[in-house]
Amino acid sequence: MSIITLSHGSGGATTNKLIEELFYKYFNNDILLQKNDSSILPVCNGKIAVSTDSFVVNPIFFNGGDIGKLSVCGTINDLAMSGAKPLYITVGFIIEEGLEIEELEKIVKSISETANEAKVKIVAGDTKVVDKGSGDKIYINTTGIGVLERDIYLSSENIKAGDKVIISGTLGDHGVCIMSKRNNLEFDVEVESDCGLLFELIDNVLNTSKNVRILRDPTRGGLATTLNEFAKESKKSIIIKESLIPVKIEVESMCEILGLEPLYIANEGKVVLIVGEEDSEEVLKVMKEHPKGKDAQIIGEVIEDDTHNVYLKTEIGGTRIVNMPTGELLPRIC
């Protein structure tokens, strides 16, 4: 069984072999193969969007994905949230000594496949190896570069009273998947992570309406955190209806058993957006026509309110405040 050793990060012959036989095998493109200390990119026609992120998920393989797929989806989705078309991505690895090379290859292959699906080129990278016990198998850092082809500015500043809140699908799939896998929880039905690319769905939405105020992927902290950010930044309040929030039965059941609230659980393939009331039904229709938005729902609206709170109308007729989460409900979910 071949494993990663400290020599793989030394910069010598073993490092060179890893780069040539693994990384260039899967990340093969004209820009990366310039093989310089920096890659020269073509001129982009439009404003540039840049996003960087680090991924430390445990376990590194899970139902519906792995840390490689997650790292590309997470970064590409962040670019898409600004309305940008993703073009390029960089990938940096911090690998713990002892990781099986077979596992590393699966991750690298997954990165390649997801980048190809997103139609982005991997244009730079780096590899470091740390002593056994100094890491947790593998960490990945990515930076994404995209271009804004539309004259658009998506911001909480745009939010107005009467605007509608739309979520693209069911909540909590990723977080519950990771928690159950990490803790070896056995349920009758295995939950699959929603880890996936959102650019095409968002592109369809932005082609449909010029009244989209803001887009955000509700990852760490879930929908509750995202909506609270919207409320505080826009100086408005938001009210959502519990009966309209889509949650899979198996996720809801697991949350009840574990004492968790789906509103606070991480997602990796969902988008929440605020859109003008006049376009909300048409945007919802377009979203439902796409596989990533088939379970989309209008779940609430923006209201004038000096408290800048998020309110939840419960199924039994009450109303409660949905606060920002405190502490870390699900550590290491991305």
N, C-alpha and C positions, 0 to 999 in steps of 0.2 A: 504494500500500500504506500503510495507516494504522498508525502505531506509537505507543507510549507515549512522551510527552515529559515533561520536568520540570514543565510547566504542569499536567499531570494530577494532580500531587501538591501544587499550590500552594494549594489551598483556594478558588480563584476559579471563574470561569465554566466553565473546561474540566473542573475536578474535578466540579463540580455536574452537568455534562452526562454525564460518565462514570457517576456514581452514578444519575442518573435513567434513562439510556437503556440501561445495562448491568446494574448491580447490582440495581436495583429491578425490572427486567424479569424477572430470574430468581429473585430472593430475595423475591418479593412475598408478604407476609403481614401480618395485622392488627397484630402487635406491632412488627415492623420499621418499618412505615409510620406509627408514632407520630412518627418523624422528630425525636426529641429527642436530647440528648447522652447519655442513658441510656434503656434500655427498662424499662418497668414490667411485671413478670411476675406472673401469677396466684399465689395462695397454693398451695403444694404440700402434699399430705397425706402426710407421711412425712419421714424423714431425707434430707438433700440430699447428693448426690455431685457433686463437681466435679473435672474433669481438664483440664489444659492441655498443649498440645504444639505444636511447630514443625516444619515440613516443608521440607526443602531438597534433595529428591531430584534427581538428575541421571542420565538425561534426564528432562524434565518430562512427556513422553509415552512410554508403554511398552506392551508387549503385555499387555493385561488391565487397563489403567487409565491414570491420569495423576495429577499432583500434587494435583489437585482432589479426585478420588475418594479418593485415599490420605489426604488430610487429614481428611475426614469419617469414613472407616472407622476410621482410627487412633484418633480421639478417642472415637467412639461405642463402639468395642470396649473401650477403657480403662474407660469407665463400666460397661459390661456385666460386666467382670471383678470388680467389687465387688458384683454382683448388682443393680445399679440399672437402672431403666427410663429410657432416654435421652429427654429432653424438648426441650432447647434447645441451640443451638450458636452461638458467635460466630466470625467469620472476619476476620482481619486480613491484608492483603496488603502485602508490600514488593516493589515491582516495579522492575526495572532499566530505565532509559531505553533505548528501542529495541526493547522487546518488541512484537511484532506484536499489534495489538488483536484480530485474528482468533484468535490463539492464546489470548489472555486470555479471549475469549468462550467458547471451547471449555472452558476450565478452569472458568469460572463456571457454565456450563451443567452440567458434570459434578458440581460441588458441589451444585447445585440438585437434580439427579436423584437423587444418592445420599442427600441429606438427606430428600427425599420418600420414598424407599424405606425409610429408617429411621424415618419418621414423626416427624421432629424439625423444629422451626422455627428458622430462622436469625434471631436476634433483635438482633444488633449487629454492627458491622464497622468497619474502618478501612482506609485506603489511603495508603501512602507511596511516593514514587518517588525512587530514588537515581541518582546519575550513572552513565553507562555505564562499566563496568569496576569499579564498586563493589559489584556483586552478581552473581548468576548467573541471569539471566532473571526468576525469581520465587521468593520465599519466602512461605510461608503459616503464620500462627499461628492456632490454634483453641482455644477453651475450650468444653467440654461441661458441661451441667448435667443431672442426672438425679435421680430419687427412688427410694428404697428402699421398695418396697411390701411386702416380706417382713421379718420379724424375723430378720435373718441377719447374721452376722459372718464373713466369709471371710478367713482369715489362716493363715500358716505355723504359728502357735501351736497350731492345731487338729490338726496332722498327728500321726498315731500309727503305730507299727510295725504292719505288716500291711496298711496302706492301699495301694491300687493307683494306678498312674500311667497316665493315658489321654491320648493325643494325638488330636486330631480329624481329622488327615489327613496328607498327605505333607509332608515337610520340604524347605526350601530353594528352593521355587519362586520366591518373590519375589527373593531375593538373586541367584540365578543369572540370572533374567530381566534384572534391572538391569545386572548385570556384562556380560552378553553384548551388550546393547543399547548400553551406554556405550562399550564397547571394540570395537564392530563385529565381534564374533566370529561367524563363520559356521558353523553346525552344520546337519545335515540336518533336525533337528526344532527348531522354535522353542518355547522354554519360555514359558508364560504365567504372569504373576504371580497369586498367590492372593489379592490384595487384595479384601477383601469384608467384609460386615457379619456379626457373630456373635451379636447380641442374641437373635434368635429361637431359635437353637440352644441358647444358654445358658439361656434361659427354659425351654425344654423339659427341660433337665437338672435345673434347680432345682425344677421341678414334679414330677420323678421321685424325687429323693432329698433328704433332709434331712441327709445325711452327706457332702456335698461339703465338703471342708476348705478348698480354695483353688482359684482360677482365675487363669490368667495367659496373656497372648498373647506367645509367644516371638519378639519382633521382633529388635532389635539384639542380637547375641551368640547368637541362636538358642536351641534347646532346651537346650544344654549350660549356658548362663548361667542360664537360668530354674531348672533343676534344682539347680544349685549354690546359688542363692539360697534355694531351699526347704530344702536340706540344712543350710545354715549357720543360717538363721533358726529352724528347728525343732529343731536339735541332734540330728538323726537322719541316717542315711545312706540313699541310694537306689541300687538296683541295677536296671539296665535291660538288656534283651536285644537285641543287634544284629539278630537274625533277625526280630524283631517290629516294628522301626522302619520305617514306610512311607516309601519314597523312590521317586519316579518314575525309570524306567530312564534317561530322557534327562538328568535332573538328576544321577543317580549317575555317568553317563558323563562329563558335563561336569566334575564335581568331580574325577574321576580324572585327566582331562586337565590340569586347572588346578591340581591338587595341593591341593584343598580338602576339608573335612570337612563333610558335610551337617548334623551336629549343631550346628555353629557358625554356620550361615548363616541370615540373617533370613527371617522369615515375616511376612505381613501379613493373613492370613485363617485363622489356626489358633489353637486354644486347647489348653493343657495343663492338666490338672486332677488333683488328688489326691482320691480318694473312698474311703470305707470299703469294705472288702472285701465286706461283705454286700450292698452295692448296686451293685458294680462291673459285673456282667454286665447288669443291667437298664439302667444308665446307658449302657453301650456299645450296647445294643440301640436305645435311644431316639436316640442320636447317629447311628447308622448309617441311621436312617429319614429323617434330614434331609439335604438336598443338601450342606450344609457339613460334614457329619460322615460321609459315606458310606464314607470310607476310615479311619475311626477304629479305633484298636487299643489294647488294654491292653499296655503295653510294659515294665512293671516294677512294683516295689513298694518300700515304705519298710521299712527294717530298723533295729534298734537297733545302733548302732556309734559308738564314741567319736570316730572320726576325722571324722565329718560330711562324708564324701566322696560323690561320685557314681561308681558302678562300672558298667562296661560288660562284659557277658558276650559275648565275640566268637563269631562263627560257627564258629571252629575250636576252641572250647572253652576259650580263655583268659579271663582277667579283667584289665581295666586300669582305671586311674583316669581319669575325664573331668574335667579341670581347667577352671577359668574361662579363656576366651580371653585372650590378651595381644596388645596392639596393635590395629589396626583392619583386620579382614580385608576388609570391603567398605564403604569410606567412602561416605557420601551415599546410603544405601539408603532413607531415609525423610525 
